[in-house]
Amino acid sequence: MITHSVQRVFEDKRWRTALIILGVLVVAFALGHRPSPLYLALPVALAGALILLRYPILGLPLMIVAALLVPIELSTGTDVSLNPVALLVPVLFGIWVLTRMHHQDLRLAPSLTTKPLIFFLLSALLSFFIGTLIWDPNVPKSDRFPIVQMAQWALFVFSALAFWLVGNLIKSELNLKRLTAFFLIVAGTLSILRMVPPIWNMVEHFTTFALLRAPFWMALVALALGQLIFNTALSRRWQIFLALAVVGVFIYSFVGQAERTSNWVSVGVIVYTLAWLRFPRFRTLFIVAAILGATVFFPIIYQFGGGDAKWDESGASRLVLSGRVMEVSLRNPITGLGPAAYRPYANTRPLQYGLAYWINPQINSHNNYVDLFSQTGIVGLIFYFWFIVSLFRVGFRLRKTYRTGFAAGYVNAMVAALAGVCVVMLLLDWFLPFVYNVGFPGFQASVLLWMFLGGLVSLENIARQRNSAKVDASHVA
């Protein structure tokens, strides 16, 4: 009886109108007495969540916008600060999980990369528990340190989630093309505007920390140059736009930020790899050029990167820092000290470099490989290398499948970007950020590489489905 009465109320337009008016008045009254941006943000967030539940793929361009154009930092009460893209990634993955549960098919898209990446995340979690159990009582740590450690593990997890989101949400080459085009428009425009200082001085305030990190420029130059030299169907307007974007990358990396070796080295590796892949007839010349660069022209390249002054300022000191991290990490080389754990261990003794003497050093390894070894040990490093090798295998297999058009440009771009990642990790531009260094602000840049590398998983499954369809068609015939 009560149910029928309620139903009649909502079916009556007058009652519905009255309820809406009453609801608006209640909200207005609440905002008037206790105004807060949160009250205004909640309805927007709720509406956005409802849209994403219906169309979860829309979350992918939203991630790009959040990573590049929403410069907001959220305090956590610890040394760790969060940002919108760091919050958006797990939310979007949770939405994907809900949608897959609704379809009763909660499985990741099949890929060579899935198993090693899952094992890497589990090994990092295992390192956390083992590191806590065997913690040296003589090494001080704050009560909040476990939160910092979980934040470090979250950086690993969120990177993997971004990778899986693209690999699982994108089911067609067209949608991957749209996502790539969206990124190239946003990132390419920022690269071009950076070449015009008066305009850039106004625009810069609306950009994030991502534009100061090499991974952003790596993703942009790989995707833009990949399309330029592999996609013969590219329109003239796109060619001009992407060429200008690449010029912007070169000016930033080789002129504006020449003192930051990780920028121009990573861009150089990507350009070299793309040229190697595109022009196989000239690979002998490429090998000769690499040898000459490492021998005859090395003094010129060395001076371009800052020479002895830059080495004394940064290069040699980084070796000292990495040496200290390796030293303390040998306490448990198998599973590592645990996420972020080398910082308190390495800070227990002063550190000397030249005439400098750090009484209370705040140590970072300044090498992403050393960083991973220290946190996850040999076990974690093995799983990580397994993942990277698997990703290369996927890329080279897809090169045989996609030889022309957008997909060819995309696949070769990601193979080149992955080569750049392997090099830049030696030079400390974080593919897996360290929570005490660039942390979640750095994740705004690295998440872009993880996202578009996940596109290889998408293309891997698209190609598999096409092959299955061909096989089925041949059986029918």
Sequence and secondary structure as in RCSB ss.txt:
>XXXX:A:sequence
MITHSVQRVFEDKRWRTALIILGVLVVAFALGHRPSPLYLALPVALAGALILLRYPILGLPLMIVAALLVPIELS
TGTDVSLNPVALLVPVLFGIWVLTRMHHQDLRLAPSLTTKPLIFFLLSALLSFFIGTLIWDPNVPKSDRFPIVQM
AQWALFVFSALAFWLVGNLIKSELNLKRLTAFFLIVAGTLSILRMVPPIWNMVEHFTTFALLRAPFWMALVALAL
GQLIFNTALSRRWQIFLALAVVGVFIYSFVGQAERTSNWVSVGVIVYTLAWLRFPRFRTLFIVAAILGATVFFPI
IYQFGGGDAKWDESGASRLVLSGRVMEVSLRNPITGLGPAAYRPYANTRPLQYGLAYWINPQINSHNNYVDLFSQ
TGIVGLIFYFWFIVSLFRVGFRLRKTYRTGFAAGYVNAMVAALAGVCVVMLLLDWFLPFVYNVGFPGFQASVLLW
MFLGGLVSLENIARQRNSAKVDASHVA
>XXXX:A:secstr
 HHHHHHHHHHSHHHHHHHHHHHHHHHHHHHHHS  HHHHHHHHHHHHHHHHHH GGGHHHHHHHHHHH    EE
 SSS EE HHHHHHHHHHHHHHHHHHHTT       TTHHHHHHHHHHHHHHHHHHHHT  TTS   TTHHHHHH
HHHHHHHHHHHHHHHHHHH  SHHHHHHHHHHHHHHHHHHHHHTTSHHHHHHHGGGS GGGGSHHHHHHHHHHHH
HHHHH TT  HHHHHHHHHHHHHHHHIIIIITTT HHHHHHHHHHHHHHHHHH GGGHHHHHHHHHHHHTTTHHH
HHHHTTHHHHIIIIIHHHHHHHHHHHHHHTTSTTT S TTTHHHHHTTS EEETTEEESS     S HHHHHHHH
HHHHHHHHHHHHHHHHHHHHHHHHHH  SHHHHHHHHHHHHHHHHHHHHGGGT  SS  TTTTHHHHHHHHHHHH
HHHHHHHHHHHHHHHHHHHHHHHHHH 
